[in-house]
Amino acid sequence: MKRYSEVVLNGHPDKFCDLVADRLIREIYKTDAGAYAQIEVSVWSDVIFLTGGVVTNSKTGFSVAAVIHHVGYEIGYTAENYIDVSRYKIIDNICWITGNPLRWTNYSNDQCIVVGYAGYNILTRYLPPEHFLCWHFREALVASIEEGILKGQGPDGKILVIMKEENGEWILDTLLVTMQQKESASFLHFTDLVQQVLYTAYIAAQIKDPRWCSAWADVKLLINPNGPLLNGGSDGDNGQTGRKLVMDYYGPRIPIGGGAIYGKDLCHIDRLGATMARKFALDVVLSGAKEALVKVCFAPGMNEPLSIDISADKRPLMNAEEFFLFDNMKSWVNVEDVNYNVRELGTFYNDSFSKQLLPF
């Protein structure tokens, strides 16, 4: 059966907005560990817009511009790039309120549907293998852009994987990478370097997990089939927080809820519910199920969920009704786990906020 997945690199304008939103969350928590926040970021050309609301017991003392610049420099939006983060015009329309955040964080403050999935095994981080492999390639490219043979290239880009799953074996059929390069770089040399990074990453995956059985020579590899990509980031596309939900969760094979996690405090029901649904699904699989799909509906102002649906070939050991009480879920929140770098943000593949819930 064919499987598909796609992810983006940190310099993609949507992902840049995600990273900025969550870095602001980290800085807000330094002011108030019980803060409420719901931040949206969008970007186009050399303008970046921020909206939403933040409530802390005392005034935040950090510079929003400094946070944006820091994230941009980390991912490669420098003066040598088409996007120089220091040149952004920043329009901050966030409603910064000094008050008691418990008004918003002490209960489910919105309605939502969340979906948690776990399957396969630890070698895929309990994700669908096509989505795991996509993120595996992404991490290799991001690391190389930062300190490897691709240093200074990118940082915008996309990765698409097409594979077949047959009789317990995984056959990588097609790997497509569209990635920004420096204008001064030779296109052929650039694509050769990208190929080297991808090859090394794939061989590492094969060594760790023999289910990846296809030879690299048999993989259809496409790198920038449209030619050189120079004007990446918001110079070539607009961006907005939360537009990569499928990529941030489990890929297109597994259904997802409607809420994004970036830019929201850890008690926001979209983020908290999604993280805890993932934890519950993981616990079901770790107790012996082949896979688990957990769907939960929440209502504003209610401690208990409206509905819980669990699909698995083994009964959960935990009581789902008690587990998904808002008060019980909130007890798992660890605000101290916010000192991460930008490569650890976002997906259940490698999200710092949910990392404590994963068995590795």
C-alpha positions in Angstrom: 0.0 0.0 0.0 1.3 3.4 -0.9 2.0 5.9 1.9 2.6 9.7 1.6 4.0 12.4 3.9 5.3 15.9 3.6 7.1 18.3 6.0 8.8 21.7 5.8 12.1 23.1 6.9 12.4 25.9 9.5 12.8 28.6 6.9 9.4 28.0 5.4 7.3 31.1 6.2 4.6 29.0 7.9 7.1 27.2 10.1 9.0 30.5 10.8 5.7 31.9 12.2 5.2 28.7 14.3 8.7 29.1 15.7 8.2 32.7 16.6 4.9 32.1 18.2 6.3 29.3 20.4 9.5 31.2 21.3 7.2 34.0 22.6 5.5 31.4 24.7 8.8 30.4 26.2 9.6 34.1 27.0 6.2 34.6 28.5 6.6 31.6 30.8 9.8 33.2 32.2 7.6 36.0 33.4 4.8 33.9 34.7 4.7 30.1 34.9 0.9 30.2 34.9 0.5 32.5 32.0 -2.3 32.4 29.5 -1.4 33.0 25.8 -2.9 32.6 22.4 -0.6 34.1 19.8 -0.9 34.2 16.0 1.9 35.2 13.7 1.7 35.9 10.0 4.3 37.2 7.5 4.5 38.5 4.0 7.5 40.1 2.2 9.3 42.2 4.9 6.3 42.6 7.3 5.4 40.4 10.2 2.1 40.7 12.0 1.3 39.5 15.6 -2.2 39.1 17.0 -3.8 37.4 20.0 -3.9 37.8 23.7 -1.4 37.3 26.6 -2.3 37.5 30.3 0.4 37.4 33.0 0.4 38.5 36.7 3.2 41.0 36.0 4.3 42.8 32.9 6.6 40.9 30.6 10.0 42.5 30.2 11.3 41.1 27.0 11.5 42.6 23.5 9.2 41.0 20.9 11.5 42.3 18.2 14.5 40.7 19.9 12.7 37.3 20.1 11.8 37.5 16.4 15.4 38.4 15.4 16.8 35.7 17.6 14.7 33.0 15.9 15.5 34.4 12.5 19.2 34.3 13.1 19.0 30.8 14.4 17.3 29.4 11.3 19.4 31.4 8.8 17.4 34.6 8.0 20.6 36.6 7.9 22.0 39.4 5.8 23.4 36.8 3.4 19.9 35.5 2.7 17.0 36.8 0.7 15.3 37.3 4.0 17.2 39.3 6.6 15.1 39.1 9.8 16.5 42.4 11.0 14.7 44.2 8.2 11.2 43.0 9.1 8.7 45.7 9.9 7.0 44.3 13.1 3.3 45.1 13.7 2.5 43.9 17.2 -1.3 43.8 17.8 -1.1 41.3 20.7 -3.3 42.3 23.6 -0.8 42.3 26.5 -2.9 42.1 29.8 -1.6 42.3 33.3 -4.0 40.2 35.4 -4.8 36.8 36.7 -4.4 34.1 34.0 -6.4 31.5 36.0 -9.5 33.1 34.4 -8.4 31.3 31.2 -6.1 28.5 32.3 -8.0 27.0 35.2 -10.5 25.2 33.0 -11.1 24.2 29.4 -11.4 27.6 27.7 -12.6 26.5 24.3 -14.3 23.7 22.4 -12.3 21.4 20.4 -11.7 17.9 18.9 -8.3 16.3 19.5 -6.9 13.1 18.0 -4.1 11.1 19.4 -2.3 8.3 17.6 0.4 5.7 18.3 1.4 2.7 16.3 4.3 0.6 15.0 7.2 0.8 17.5 9.9 3.0 19.0 12.0 2.8 15.9 9.4 5.1 14.2 8.7 6.9 17.4 5.3 5.3 17.3 4.4 7.4 14.2 3.4 6.2 10.7 6.8 5.2 9.1 6.4 7.6 6.2 5.9 10.5 8.5 8.8 9.4 10.7 11.1 9.1 7.6 10.0 12.5 6.4 11.0 14.1 9.7 14.2 12.1 9.8 15.2 13.6 6.5 14.1 17.0 7.8 16.2 16.8 10.9 19.3 15.8 8.8 18.8 18.7 6.4 18.3 21.2 9.2 21.4 20.0 11.1 23.4 20.3 7.9 22.2 23.8 7.2 23.2 24.8 10.7 26.7 23.2 11.0 27.2 20.7 8.1 28.0 20.7 4.4 24.9 22.7 3.7 25.8 25.4 6.2 24.3 28.7 5.1 22.0 27.2 2.5 18.3 27.2 2.8 16.7 27.6 5.2 13.4 27.4 3.3 12.4 24.0 1.9 10.0 21.1 1.7 10.3 17.3 1.8 7.9 14.8 0.3 8.1 11.0 0.8 6.3 8.3 -1.2 6.7 4.8 0.0 5.1 1.3 -0.1 4.3 -0.8 2.9 4.2 -4.5 2.0 4.4 -7.6 4.2 6.2 -5.8 7.0 8.7 -4.2 4.7 9.0 -0.5 3.8 10.0 0.5 0.3 11.0 4.1 -0.3 9.8 4.9 -3.8 10.2 8.6 -4.2 11.9 11.4 -2.3 11.3 15.0 -3.4 13.1 17.9 -1.9 12.6 21.5 -2.8 15.1 23.7 -1.0 16.4 27.2 -1.1 20.0 27.8 -2.0 22.4 30.7 -2.0 22.5 32.7 -5.2 26.3 32.3 -5.3 26.2 28.5 -5.1 26.5 26.2 -8.1 23.1 24.5 -8.6 24.8 21.2 -9.5 27.1 21.3 -6.5 24.2 22.3 -4.2 22.0 19.4 -5.3 25.0 17.0 -4.9 25.4 18.2 -1.3 21.7 17.7 -0.6 21.9 14.2 -2.1 24.8 13.4 0.2 22.9 14.5 3.3 19.8 12.5 2.3 21.8 9.4 1.5 23.6 9.5 4.8 20.3 10.0 6.7 18.7 7.1 4.8 21.6 4.7 5.4 21.4 5.6 9.1 17.7 4.8 9.1 18.3 1.4 7.4 21.0 0.5 9.9 18.7 1.2 12.8 15.6 -0.4 11.2 15.9 -3.1 8.6 12.3 -2.6 7.5 13.6 0.1 5.2 14.6 -2.5 2.7 14.9 -0.6 -0.7 18.4 0.2 -2.0 19.2 3.9 -2.3 19.9 3.4 -6.0 16.3 2.4 -6.5 14.9 5.5 -4.9 13.5 8.1 -7.4 15.3 11.2 -6.0 14.1 14.7 -7.1 15.9 17.8 -5.8 14.6 21.2 -7.0 13.2 19.8 -10.2 12.0 23.3 -11.1 15.6 24.6 -11.0 17.3 26.8 -8.4 15.1 28.3 -5.6 16.7 31.6 -4.5 14.0 33.8 -3.0 12.6 31.6 -0.2 10.9 32.5 3.0 8.4 35.3 3.0 10.0 36.8 -0.1 8.3 34.2 -2.2 5.3 33.1 -0.1 3.2 34.2 2.8 3.2 32.4 6.2 0.9 31.9 9.1 0.9 30.1 12.4 -0.9 26.7 12.4 -1.1 26.1 8.7 1.0 22.9 8.8 -1.3 20.9 11.1 -1.0 17.7 9.2 2.8 17.9 9.1 2.9 18.8 12.8 0.8 15.8 13.9 0.8 12.4 12.1 0.8 13.1 8.4 -2.1 12.7 6.0 -2.8 9.0 6.9 -4.0 9.7 10.4 -7.0 12.1 11.0 -6.3 15.1 13.1 -8.3 17.6 15.3 -8.8 21.1 14.3 -6.6 23.0 16.7 -2.9 24.0 16.4 -0.4 23.8 19.2 2.0 26.6 18.4 1.6 29.9 20.1 -0.7 28.5 22.9 0.0 28.1 26.5 0.4 24.6 27.8 -3.1 24.6 29.4 -4.9 25.7 26.3 -7.2 22.8 25.5 -6.1 22.5 21.9 -2.5 21.9 23.0 -3.1 20.2 26.3 -5.8 17.9 24.8 -3.8 16.9 21.8 -0.7 16.2 23.9 -2.6 14.1 26.4 -4.5 12.2 23.6 -1.0 11.3 22.2 0.1 10.1 25.7 -3.0 8.0 26.1 -2.5 6.4 22.7 1.1 5.7 23.5 0.2 4.1 26.8 -2.3 1.8 25.0 0.4 0.7 22.5 3.0 0.2 25.2 0.6 -2.0 27.0 0.4 -4.3 24.0 -1.9 -2.9 21.4 -0.7 -2.8 17.8 -2.0 0.7 17.4 -4.4 3.2 19.0 -6.5 6.1 17.8 -8.0 8.3 20.5 -10.6 11.0 19.7 -11.8 13.4 22.4 -14.2 16.3 22.3 -14.0 19.1 24.8 -16.4 22.0 25.7 -15.6 25.4 27.2 -16.0 25.6 30.9 -16.4 21.9 31.5 -14.0 19.8 33.4 -15.0 16.5 31.8 -14.9 15.8 28.0 -18.0 15.6 26.0 -17.1 12.4 24.2 -14.2 9.9 24.1 -13.7 7.3 21.4 -10.8 4.8 21.5 -10.0 2.5 18.7 -7.5 -0.2 19.6 -7.1 -4.0 19.6 -6.4 -4.0 23.4 -8.4 -2.3 26.2 -6.7 0.6 27.9 -5.3 0.1 31.4 -6.2 3.6 32.4 -9.7 5.0 32.9 -10.2 7.4 30.0 -13.0 9.4 31.7 -10.7 10.2 34.6 -7.6 10.7 32.5 -9.2 13.3 30.3 -10.6 15.4 33.1 -9.2 18.9 32.6 -7.8 19.0 36.2 -6.0 15.7 35.8 -4.6 16.7 32.4 -3.4 20.0 33.7 -1.4 18.2 36.5 0.9 16.8 33.8 2.0 20.3 32.6 5.6 21.0 33.2 6.3 24.6 32.5 10.0 24.2 33.3 10.4 22.2 30.1 10.5 25.2 27.9 14.2 25.7 27.4 14.6 24.2 24.0 16.2 25.2 20.7 14.3 25.8 17.5 14.9 22.3 16.1 13.1 20.7 19.1 9.8 22.5 18.4 6.6 21.4 17.1 5.7 17.9 16.0 5.1 14.8 18.1 8.2 13.6 16.3 10.4 15.8 18.5 8.4 18.3 20.5 9.9 19.5 23.7 6.6 20.1 25.3 5.5 16.6 24.7 8.9 15.0 24.9 8.4 14.1 28.6 5.5 11.9 27.5 7.5 9.9 25.0 9.4 6.7 26.0 12.8 7.8 24.6 
